[in-house]
Amino acid sequence: MKTREIHQKGVVERQAEALELVKKPGDVAIVERGVVRSLVMRCPDGCGDILTVNLDGRAGPAWRLYDGKDGLTVFPSVWRDTGCGAHFIVWDDVIHWTNDIWIVRRDPILERAVEAKLTHDFISYVDLAAALDEIPWAVLDACRSLASTGAAVEDRDKRRPWFKLAGQDRRG
């Protein structure tokens, strides 16, 4: 059965120790030896598989782990191209299934910060998040909220959504 939240089971030094901790869908353990190495997770889809998400860029393509006051966030999404084919986002200990409708959280403070960074040229929400030192999912949410009010425009033709201020280009 699918779960909609993750359950942090601890930080360990070895993969084998992490495997012992993740028993139920959504259980996660962090492997850390000097630096954060990986996130070991029991697939939240309920298929029973163990997923290992690389968090160490020295070992190849890596996801980024954010450990904030509201929980763990992983960026980008986790998309299994084998097994059950699960595709999901982990944001503040919540699993958002990518086939669900995106729910806008409405963070007016972050929306103002994002709007102040937007120009009349498209920019990736990932680049905006880096400029603001924010979680990319939160910035995407703020951008989509701004687009829903007409303050911003979203370009969905690119691999990742890009945004700009609404209105005509003011450059001369």
PyMOL commands that set and color helices and strands:
alter all, ss='L'
color gray80, all
select helices_A, chain A and resi 15-21+57-59+108-117+125-132+136-149
alter helices_A, ss='H'
color red, helices_A
select strands_A, chain A and resi 7-12+27-32+36-42+50-54+64-68+71-79+87-91+94-97+123-124+152-155+162-165
alter strands_A, ss='S'
color yellow, strands_A
deselect
rebuild
show_as cartoon
